[in-house]
Structures are given as structure tokens and as C-alpha cells.
Amino acid sequence: MSDEKKDIKKEEKKDKTIQIKQSELERLVSRLDRLEYAANKARTAHFDKRNREAQGKLVNLTTYEGKAVVGWRMLEDLVEKDPRTMVWNEIQTIELTFEDGDVSTVPYATFVRRYKKIEGEVISEIKIDDKTIFKIKTEDGREFEIDITFIN
């Protein structure tokens, strides 16, 4: 794109200044306050949803000990009730695959207590056979390619 076209687009985006009498502005603001107070909240939300600017799809990524988790699998999943003591016994182990390729094995209960979610925006979506892979960019600028199974 040429520099002239970029300059024209920048000029179009600038806010225009208008002059209005203060009494007219106060009347409009008062009327707007009245309408917002009396508005049906569901209809207002519906209007906002239909008329908002298009934004990228937002997703949540799982992090564990500061690293983004790009995959996991359950290695051991034994949950049973002891018939004599009536106490539940759980032996669950999960294998986590991190963004840097590291693999860690942790007890599932520990993982569930310590994981955190970070928000990211989907940049692109790739479909390979029956798998969907998202390329995601987080607020801190990191980018990941993650199977849809491991999102949210």
C-alpha cells in the first residue's frame, strides 16, 4: 500500500470537532441519562451484542507453574470407594506438555489446585483432517499453536 493511501486512511480515522451550545449538550446528556435509566436491560444487551465491533475470538489457555500447557494426557486414573472404610481413594496422574517441549508428570489433584488461565486471541485456525489447531496470541505477546482440545 502506498504512503499516500496510508495518510488518507489516517486522516479519515481522526475525530472531528463540532461546536454545540452548552445548554443543548446538557439537554442531550439529560435525555440520554433518562433513556438509559428506563431502558430494558435485556434489549440493551441484545443491541450492544449485535452492534459491537468485530473482534477476534478470545480463548483461555491453561498455565501451570508459569508455563503454558499445550497438551496433557491422563496416565493413571483409579478412583474407587473402599467397601470397608467407605472412603474414596483416588490415584490420578497426569502428564503435561508445555510450550517449550518439556514434559512433566504431576498428581491430577495438584494440577487442578494450581493451574491458572490466561486470555489469548485466536490469530488463525488450521484444520488438518479432523483436528483444529489455533494459533493464539496472548496479551504479553507470546504466540502458541494449540489443538482446540486444550483450550478453555
N, C-alpha and C positions, 0 to 999 in steps of 0.2 A: 504494500500500500504506500502510495506516495506521501511525502510530508505535507503537501497541500491538503489532501483528504483528511489526514490526522488532525490538522489545525482546524478544519471546518467542523469536524465532529466535536472537538474540544469546545469550540465556540457555542455549538448547539446545546451542550450539556450545562453551560453556565446558567446560574439562576438569574432571572430578570427581576429588576427592581421596579415596583409600581408605587405610586403615591395614592394615599387614601386618607380621608379626614379621620381624625381620632374618634370622633363620635360615631362615625359609620363602622369603624373597626370594633369599637366597644359593643355596638348593637349586634354585629355579626357574631362576635365571641359569646355574647349573652344568649343569642338564639342557638348557637351550637351547643353550649352547655345544657340548655333546656332540652334539646333533642337527644343528646347523649344520655341524660338522666332518664328520659321517658322511653328510650329505645328498648326493644325486646332483645335481650342478650343473645338468645339463640340465633335470631335473624342477623344481628350484627356480626356474630362469629361466622355465620354462613357467608355473608357478604365479604368479610375480610379474607376468608379462605378462597373464595372464587376470584378475588381481585388482587391477591398478593402477587408480587413479582416472582417469576420463576426462579427457584433456587435449586441447587444441587441436592441430591438425595443425601441425607445425613444418616450415619450409622454409628453404632457403638462398638469399639474394639476392646477386647479384654487384655489387661496388662497384669503381670504377676511379677512382683519384686522389681518394678521399673522397666520391664521388658515387654514388648508387645507379643502376645501369643498368636501364632499364625496357624496352629493346629494342635490337636490333642486326641488321645485315644485312651480308653479305659483298659488297663492291663489286668486288673483283678476286681471283681465285683461280687462279693459274697455278703449277703445281708440275710440274716436268719434270726429266729427267735429261739432262745434256749428253752426247751419244754420244762426243764426242772426249775429254773430260776425265773422264767418268763421275762428275761432281759434280752433286748435286741443286741445282737453282735454284728458289727459292720467291719468288713475288711475290704476297703476300696482303695485302689491305687490308680493314679492317672499319669500318663506320660505327656508332658507339654513340649511343644516345639516352638522355639522363639524366633523372632525376626532375624537374628544373626546366625541361625542354624543350630544353636545349642539345643540340646535335649535334656530335660530334667524329669525325674520321677518323684512324685510327691503324693502323700496321702490325700485323697479326694476331699476329706473334711477340712484339711488345712488350706487347700486351694480355694474352697468355697468361702472360707472366712477371710482370706487375704487378697483376693483378686480385686481389681479396680477397673472401671470402664472409662475410656476416653472417647471423645466425639471426633469423627472424621467425615470428610465429604467424599462421595464417590466421584472420581475423575473419569473413569472409563469402566466398561463392563465387557468382559470377554467370555464368549460361550464356546466351550470345547466339548463336543458330544453332549452328554447330559450334565456337565459341570458348568457352573457360572463362577467366574473369578472377577472380583472387583479390584480395581486399583484405587487406593484410598489415600487421601492426604489429610493429615491431622493439623490441628491449629498451630502446632510448633514446627510445621513444615516437613515432617517426616512422611515418606511415601511407602506404602505396603501393597503387595499383591496377595490377596487372601481369598480363599474359597468362601462362597456365600454361607456355607455350613458353620463357619467360625465367626460370624458377625452377629451382633446384638446378643 
